[in-house]
């Protein structure tokens, strides 16, 4: 039986107009049929007219679309005392009696109903109603009211599972249900599931980093075929939707730097071209822009204009936010003496700046290393990970930020603690020349330990005026330890003693009358100094030059000239040797005691009588002249 479109309600009945979802259309249709099944047309009474906007009219019009073409039956007329107002003027406190149609006839062959059972207690009836809200409402039950309908509808609505609404870009927590060959299934609500791309959560070896049963954070990427999830916006989908969502929500989006242009970088945001100013690609000054090309970073969408044709992004904004958060955490626990891991951010002539967790500290050039270096760039470079120790903390004053003094050297073992174990006076070692000074050369014996070779200890062969004439930076030399001062961290070295004293076996190397070849090192009025090599320099006296009467040593000899001479005399104790240009026979006669050969240098120019004298006497006499 179809329900009539109108039926007079009771004055105590509370009408509700509910707009049900399409899934409940059938339930609503049956419900109204249940409610109005017993309302048959009454031919002898006239029903009061109802306004078109009455609640009952709305509810019954929504109950069944099939009744639009059915004729409207006459409405039952209310019973009222004479002289009272019509139905339109019924007061709220007055009772309105509804004349209901008789019950439908029973079929002749219908089974007889069982005898009525004893009524259960009221408490049991109430419990049964709670457990089964619609148990008391049966088809054709004329006692059902709209309150019963409302209770039934609310119970149905409460029993229906609730579903949460998500928007693209939302960050949600979800529990991994299972991991498939290409997708990861995630539960993100009481009865909702999402799907994530497996490839986005695989490591370099292809292993999935998510474990079933564990809860992780995801981003809602879309709703095609279900709720699409991912670890970041832009992953797994392309187009302006991701860019606009990232711009509206402020969430980061993944992008790849594809090239450089005037003033910045070209960035690919999953198919959307964007521009990143050069000042927004990193925290500091960008010295090598090409180093960022090909890199994939997280960006913040700062501006979307012209319908998406102009998109401006910034990486620096995200880095600053991360730095601020890390800075606050670092300052909570920072103290002097603490050893931290850091990253070199800048290198200057006076030291290196190190990021120790959102905040920078300075490693002075004197605290970089125990080893010698010309410039900080010889030891460290930007991006290098280092270990530092906090030396000092200066509280901020005014606009000046906190100043943190760091040391890399303090984290290394002091090499001077092992100097006495490795070196002793008289030890000969091989070292490397690390730098030169006007007074000598510094030689590195072991990393962090250096010694000084004074110019006077560089060579036996000549007087050294400039250390660069003897050694060069980077050259390996043999030195002998002469002195160790641990308090002042100084070690005295000698290259001369390491080579050995050339005068120790001079008589074995040179004999009287032996012809030798050398080069003129210096020319004086009294003679010429000849370098014979191996640290030996001999004097060729003027008297042994066979000069003409008006000739002088300067006229006959020049510096660097090769000279052939013979050994005239050797004095090992005084480290002196005399040469002569005379022939071997003459020299032999001078050396023969029987022929009163001179035992020292002779200068005929001093006296015509041929008086003898030493080389020292000869030099003194020349100075007096």
C-alpha positions in Angstrom: 0.0 0.0 0.0 1.3 3.4 -0.9 1.5 6.1 1.7 -0.7 9.2 1.2 1.0 12.4 0.7 -0.7 14.2 3.6 -1.9 13.0 7.0 -3.1 15.0 9.9 -0.5 14.9 12.7 -1.1 14.9 16.4 -0.5 18.1 18.2 2.2 16.5 20.4 4.0 15.0 17.4 7.4 16.6 16.7 7.9 16.7 12.9 11.4 16.6 11.5 12.5 17.2 7.9 15.6 15.2 7.1 17.4 15.1 3.9 18.8 11.6 3.7 21.7 10.5 1.5 20.8 8.4 -1.7 21.8 5.2 0.1 18.9 5.7 2.5 16.2 6.3 -0.2 14.8 2.8 0.0 14.7 3.0 3.9 12.9 6.3 3.9 10.4 5.0 1.4 9.6 1.9 3.5 9.5 4.0 6.6 6.9 6.4 5.4 4.9 3.5 4.0 5.1 1.9 7.5 4.0 5.1 9.1 1.0 6.0 6.9 -0.1 2.5 5.9 -3.3 2.8 8.0 -4.4 6.3 6.8 -7.2 5.5 4.4 -9.5 8.1 2.8 -12.6 8.9 4.9 -15.4 9.7 2.6 -17.6 11.5 5.1 -15.1 14.0 6.6 -13.3 16.9 5.1 -9.6 17.4 6.1 -8.3 20.8 6.9 -6.2 22.4 4.3 -2.4 22.4 4.9 0.0 25.1 3.8 2.3 24.2 1.0 5.4 24.7 3.2 4.1 22.6 6.1 6.7 20.0 7.5 4.4 17.1 6.7 4.1 18.2 3.1 7.9 18.3 2.7 8.5 15.0 4.4 5.8 13.2 2.5 6.8 14.7 -0.8 10.3 13.3 -0.2 9.1 9.9 0.9 8.3 8.6 -2.6 8.9 10.0 -6.0 6.5 7.4 -7.5 3.4 9.0 -5.8 3.6 12.2 -7.9 1.1 10.9 -10.4 -1.3 9.4 -7.7 -4.5 11.2 -6.9 -4.6 13.0 -3.5 -7.1 11.3 -1.2 -9.4 13.4 0.9 -7.9 14.3 4.2 -9.6 13.1 7.5 -11.5 15.7 9.3 -10.8 16.5 12.9 -13.4 16.2 15.6 -13.9 19.5 17.5 -16.5 21.1 19.7 -18.8 23.6 18.1 -17.6 27.2 18.2 -13.9 26.3 18.2 -11.4 27.5 15.6 -10.7 25.7 12.4 -7.7 23.4 11.9 -5.6 26.3 10.8 -6.2 28.1 14.0 -5.6 25.2 16.4 -3.7 26.3 19.5 -0.6 24.4 20.5 -2.0 23.2 23.8 -5.1 21.8 22.2 -5.4 18.1 21.4 -6.1 17.2 17.8 -7.6 13.9 17.3 -6.7 12.0 14.1 -9.3 9.8 12.5 -7.5 6.8 11.2 -8.6 4.3 8.6 -9.8 0.9 9.6 -7.2 -1.9 9.7 -6.7 -3.7 6.4 -8.9 -6.9 6.0 -7.4 -10.2 6.8 -7.0 -12.8 4.1 -9.4 -15.7 4.4 -6.6 -18.3 4.5 -4.3 -16.3 6.7 -3.0 -18.2 9.8 -4.5 -17.3 13.0 -2.4 -15.3 15.5 -1.2 -17.0 18.6 -2.7 -16.1 21.8 -1.3 -12.9 23.3 1.5 -13.6 25.7 1.9 -12.0 29.0 3.5 -8.6 28.9 7.1 -8.4 29.9 8.2 -6.0 32.6 8.7 -2.4 31.4 12.5 -2.6 32.1 12.8 -5.5 29.7 10.9 -3.7 27.1 13.1 -0.6 27.4 16.2 -2.8 27.1 14.8 -4.5 24.0 14.1 -1.2 22.5 17.7 -0.1 23.0 19.1 -3.3 21.5 16.6 -3.3 18.6 15.4 0.3 17.9 13.0 -0.8 15.1 11.7 -3.9 16.7 8.4 -2.2 17.7 7.7 -0.7 14.3 6.0 -3.1 11.9 4.4 -2.7 8.6 0.8 -1.5 9.1 1.5 -0.4 12.6 -0.8 2.6 13.0 0.6 3.6 16.4 4.0 4.6 15.0 4.7 8.3 15.2 7.3 10.6 13.6 9.2 10.4 16.9 9.7 6.7 16.2 10.8 7.7 12.7 13.4 10.2 14.1 14.7 7.6 16.6 15.0 5.0 13.8 16.8 7.5 11.5 19.2 8.6 14.2 20.0 5.0 15.2 20.7 4.2 11.5 22.9 7.3 11.2 24.9 6.4 14.4 25.4 2.8 13.2 26.7 4.0 9.9 30.6 4.1 9.8 32.0 7.6 9.9 34.5 8.7 7.2 36.9 11.5 7.6 37.3 14.0 4.8 40.8 14.7 3.5 42.2 17.4 1.2 45.2 17.3 -1.1 48.3 18.3 0.8 47.0 17.1 4.2 49.6 15.5 6.4 48.1 12.4 8.1 49.3 9.6 10.4 48.8 6.1 9.1 49.6 2.5 10.0 51.2 0.3 7.4 48.9 -2.7 6.7 50.9 -4.6 4.1 53.6 -4.1 1.5 53.0 -5.3 -2.0 55.2 -5.6 -5.1 54.4 -2.0 -6.2 52.2 -0.4 -3.5 52.1 0.0 0.2 48.7 -0.2 1.9 48.1 2.2 4.8 45.2 2.5 7.3 44.6 6.2 7.9 41.4 6.1 9.9 38.9 3.8 11.6 37.8 2.4 8.2 39.8 4.2 5.6 42.8 3.1 3.6 45.3 4.8 1.5 47.9 3.6 -1.1 51.5 4.7 -1.4 54.0 4.1 -4.1 56.5 1.5 -3.0 59.3 3.0 -5.0 59.2 6.2 -3.0 60.1 4.2 0.2 62.8 2.0 -1.1 66.5 2.4 -0.3 69.4 2.0 -2.7 69.3 -1.7 -2.4 65.6 -1.9 -3.1 64.5 -2.7 0.5 61.3 -1.0 1.8 62.0 1.3 4.8 58.5 1.0 6.2 57.5 -1.9 8.4 53.9 -3.3 8.7 52.2 -2.4 11.9 54.3 0.8 12.4 52.8 4.3 12.2 54.3 6.9 9.8 53.5 10.3 8.5 52.2 10.7 4.9 51.0 13.4 2.6 47.7 13.2 0.7 48.6 13.5 -3.0 45.3 12.7 -4.7 42.2 10.6 -4.8 42.4 8.8 -8.2 41.5 5.2 -7.5 41.5 5.8 -3.7 43.5 8.0 -1.4 47.0 8.4 -2.8 49.7 8.9 -0.2 53.4 9.9 -0.4 56.3 11.1 1.6 56.3 14.6 0.0 54.2 16.7 -2.2 54.9 16.4 -5.8 56.1 12.8 -5.5 54.0 10.5 -7.6 51.9 13.2 -9.4 52.5 16.2 -11.6 50.8 19.4 -12.4 49.8 22.7 -10.9 47.7 21.0 -8.2 50.7 20.0 -6.2 52.3 23.4 -6.6 49.1 25.3 -5.6 48.6 23.0 -2.6 52.2 23.5 -1.5 51.7 27.3 -1.9 48.4 27.4 0.1 49.6 25.1 2.9 53.2 26.1 3.1 54.4 22.5 2.9 57.7 21.7 1.1 57.7 20.4 -2.4 60.4 18.4 -4.2 62.1 19.9 -7.2 65.2 19.3 -9.3 67.5 22.1 -10.4 67.7 21.8 -14.2 69.9 24.9 -15.0 70.9 28.4 -14.3 69.8 31.7 -15.8 70.2 35.4 -15.1 69.7 35.9 -11.4 68.9 32.4 -10.3 68.0 28.8 -11.2 65.5 26.9 -13.2 63.6 24.3 -11.1 61.4 21.4 -12.2 58.5 20.8 -9.8 57.1 17.6 -11.2 56.6 19.1 -14.6 56.0 22.7 -13.5 58.7 25.1 -14.3 59.7 27.4 -11.4 62.3 30.0 -10.7 64.6 30.1 -7.6 66.6 33.3 -7.1 70.3 32.7 -6.5 70.1 34.3 -3.0 67.4 31.6 -2.1 69.3 28.5 -3.1 71.4 28.3 0.1 72.0 30.1 3.4 75.3 31.8 2.5 76.8 33.3 -0.6 76.7 31.1 -3.7 80.2 30.9 -5.1 79.7 28.0 -7.5 76.1 28.1 -9.0 76.8 25.2 -11.3 77.4 22.9 -8.3 73.6 23.0 -7.7 72.6 22.0 -11.2 71.3 18.4 -11.2 70.6 18.4 -7.5 67.1 17.6 -6.0 66.1 19.7 -3.1 63.0 20.6 -1.0 61.6 24.0 -1.9 58.9 26.3 -0.4 56.5 27.8 -3.0 56.5 31.5 -2.3 54.6 32.9 -5.2 52.3 31.7 -7.9 51.2 34.3 -10.5 49.7 34.5 -14.0 47.7 31.4 -13.7 50.7 29.3 -12.8 53.0 30.6 -15.5 55.2 32.3 -12.9 56.2 30.2 -9.9 58.9 31.4 -7.5 60.4 29.0 -4.9 62.9 29.2 -2.1 65.2 26.6 -0.6 66.7 29.1 1.9 63.3 29.6 3.6 63.2 25.9 4.6 66.9 25.9 5.6 66.4 28.9 7.8 63.4 27.3 9.5 65.4 24.1 10.1 68.4 26.2 11.3 66.3 28.1 13.8 64.9 24.9 15.2 68.3 23.3 15.5 69.8 26.5 17.0 67.3 26.5 19.8 68.0 22.8 20.6 71.8 23.4 20.5 71.8 26.4 22.8 69.9 24.4 25.5 72.9 22.1 25.9 75.9 24.1 24.7 78.7 24.5 27.2 82.5 25.0 27.3 84.6 21.8 26.8 81.8 20.1 24.8 83.0 18.1 21.8 80.6 18.4 18.8 80.4 17.4 15.2 80.1 20.3 12.7 80.3 21.2 9.1 82.6 23.9 7.6 80.4 26.7 6.2 83.0 29.4 5.4 86.7 29.7 5.2 88.6 33.0 5.7 92.2 34.1 6.1 91.8 34.2 9.9 90.0 30.8 10.3 87.0 28.7 9.5 83.3 29.0 10.5 81.7 25.7 11.6 77.9 25.0 11.9 77.5 23.0 15.1 73.7 22.6 14.8 71.9 25.7 13.6 74.5 28.1 14.9 78.0 28.9 13.8 81.3 29.1 15.7 84.8 30.2 14.7 87.8 28.0 14.6 90.7 30.5 14.7 93.7 29.8 12.4 95.8 29.0 15.4 93.3 26.3 16.5 92.9 24.5 13.2 95.7 22.0 13.5 99.0 21.1 15.1 100.6 20.8 11.6 101.9 23.8 9.7 99.8 25.2 6.8 100.0 28.4 4.7 96.3 29.1 4.5 93.2 27.5 6.1 92.1 26.3 2.7 95.1 23.9 2.8 93.4 22.0 5.7 89.6 22.4 5.3 87.0 23.2 2.7 83.4 24.2 2.7 81.1 21.2 3.4 83.7 19.2 5.2 82.6 17.4 8.4 84.9 18.1 11.4 85.0 17.5 15.1 85.4 20.6 17.3 85.6 21.5 21.0 83.9 24.5 22.5 86.6 26.8 23.8 84.6 29.9 24.8 81.0 31.3 24.8 80.5 35.1 24.7 76.9 36.2 25.5 75.2 38.4 22.9 75.5 42.2 23.4 72.9 44.4 21.8 72.4 43.4 18.2 75.6 41.2 18.2 74.8 37.5 18.3 76.5 35.0 20.6 80.2 34.4 19.8 81.4 30.8 20.0 85.1 29.9 20.0 85.9 26.5 18.7 89.1 24.4 18.2 89.8 21.5 16.0 93.3 21.1 17.4 92.0 20.4 20.9 90.3 17.3 19.6 93.6 15.9 18.3 96.4 14.3 20.3 99.3 16.8 21.0 102.3 15.5 19.1 104.7 17.4 21.4 103.9 14.9 24.2 105.8 12.2 22.3 108.9 14.3 21.3 111.1 13.0 24.0 110.2 9.4 23.0 110.9 9.9 19.3 113.8 12.3 19.3 116.9 12.9 21.3 119.9 15.3 20.9 122.3 13.9 18.3 119.5 12.0 16.5 119.6 12.2 12.7 116.2 12.3 11.0 114.7 13.1 7.6 112.4 16.0 7.5 110.5 18.2 5.0 111.1 21.9 4.6 107.7 23.6 5.3 108.6 27.3 5.2 111.6 29.6 4.9 112.6 32.7 6.9 115.5 35.2 6.5 117.2 33.5 9.4 116.8 29.9 8.4 114.4 27.1 7.4 111.7 25.3 9.3 111.7 21.5 8.9 108.8 19.3 9.8 110.0 16.2 11.6 106.6 14.6 12.2 103.1 16.1 11.8 102.8 18.9 14.3 106.5 19.0 15.3 108.9 21.4 13.5 112.5 22.4 14.1 114.6 25.3 12.9 117.8 25.0 10.8 119.7 28.3 11.2 121.5 29.7 8.3 124.8 29.0 10.1 123.9 25.3 10.2 123.0 24.9 6.5 126.2 24.3 4.7 129.9 23.6 5.1 130.7 24.8 1.7 129.8 28.5 1.9 128.4 31.2 4.0 124.6 31.3 3.5 123.0 34.7 3.2 119.6 33.5 1.9 118.2 30.1 2.9 116.5 29.8 -0.5 119.9 29.5 -2.1 120.3 26.2 -0.3 116.9 24.6 0.2 113.3 25.0 -1.1 109.9 24.5 0.4 108.8 20.8 0.1 112.4 19.5 -0.2 113.4 16.6 2.0 116.6 17.2 4.0 118.7 15.2 6.5 119.1 17.1 9.8 120.5 16.4 13.2 118.8 17.3 16.5 121.0 19.7 18.4 118.6 21.1 21.1 115.0 20.4 22.4 113.0 22.9 24.4 109.6 21.4 25.3 108.4 24.4 27.3 108.9 26.8 24.3 108.2 24.0 21.8 111.4 24.6 19.9 113.9 22.2 18.4 117.3 23.2 17.0 118.5 21.4 13.9 121.6 21.3 11.8 122.1 20.2 8.2 125.9 20.6 8.4 126.4 18.0 11.2 124.0 15.6 9.5 126.2 15.6 6.4 129.4 15.1 8.5 132.5 17.3 9.0 134.4 17.4 5.7 137.6 18.3 7.5 137.5 15.1 9.6 139.3 13.1 6.9 140.8 16.0 4.9 144.3 14.4 4.8 142.9 11.3 3.3 141.1 13.1 0.5 143.8 15.6 -0.3 147.6 15.2 -0.4 150.4 17.8 -0.7 151.1 18.5 -4.4 147.8 16.9 -5.5 146.3 18.7 -8.5 142.7 19.9 -7.8 140.0 21.7 -9.8 137.7 24.3 -8.3 135.9 27.5 -8.9 136.7 31.0 -7.7 134.2 31.9 -4.9 135.7 35.3 -4.0 138.7 37.4 -5.0 140.6 39.6 -2.5 143.8 41.6 -2.8 145.7 39.0 -0.9 144.4 36.1 -2.9 141.4 34.1 -4.2 139.1 31.6 -2.4 138.6 28.4 -4.4 135.7 26.1 -3.7 136.8 22.4 -4.1 133.4 20.9 -3.3 132.3 18.8 -0.4 132.4 21.7 2.0 136.1 22.5 1.4 137.2 26.0 0.5 141.0 26.7 0.0 143.0 29.9 -0.4 145.1 30.6 -3.4 147.6 33.3 -1.9 148.8 36.1 -4.1 152.3 34.9 -3.7 151.3 31.5 -5.3 149.7 33.1 -8.4 152.8 33.8 -10.5 151.6 37.3 -11.1 153.5 39.9 -13.1 154.9 42.8 -11.3 152.0 45.1 -12.1 149.3 42.5 -12.0 146.7 41.9 -9.2 144.5 39.0 -8.3 141.4 40.9 -9.5 142.9 41.2 -12.9 143.7 37.5 -13.2 140.7 35.9 -11.5 136.9 36.4 -11.5 134.1 34.8 -9.5 133.0 31.5 -10.9 136.1 31.0 -13.0 137.5 27.5 -13.1 140.9 27.1 -11.6 143.4 24.2 -11.6 145.9 24.3 -8.8 147.9 22.1 -6.5 147.6 21.5 -2.7 150.3 23.5 -1.0 149.5 23.1 2.7 146.7 21.6 4.9 145.9 22.6 8.5 142.9 20.3 9.6 142.7 21.7 13.1 142.3 25.3 11.8 140.2 24.1 8.8 142.5 25.8 6.4 144.1 24.7 3.1 146.5 26.6 0.8 146.8 26.2 -3.0 149.5 27.1 -5.5 149.8 27.5 -9.2 153.4 26.4 -9.1 154.4 23.0 -10.5 154.6 19.9 -8.4 158.5 20.0 -8.2 158.6 23.4 -6.7 155.9 22.5 -4.2 157.8 19.3 -3.3 161.0 21.3 -2.7 159.1 23.6 -0.4 157.6 20.7 1.4 161.1 19.0 1.9 162.5 19.9 5.3 166.1 19.2 4.2 165.7 22.0 1.7 164.3 24.3 4.3 161.0 24.1 2.7 158.5 26.5 4.3 156.0 25.0 6.8 153.6 27.9 6.4 152.5 30.4 3.8 155.2 32.6 2.3 154.7 36.0 0.8 157.7 37.4 -1.0 156.1 40.7 -1.2 156.4 41.2 2.6 160.3 41.2 2.6 163.0 40.7 0.1 164.8 38.4 2.5 162.1 35.8 2.2 161.0 35.7 5.8 158.5 33.0 6.7 155.1 33.5 8.4 151.7 31.8 8.8 148.6 32.5 6.8 147.3 34.6 9.7 150.4 36.7 9.7 150.1 37.2 6.0 146.5 38.4 6.4 147.4 40.8 9.3 150.2 42.2 7.3 148.0 42.9 4.3 145.5 44.6 6.5 148.1 46.9 7.9 149.2 47.9 4.4 
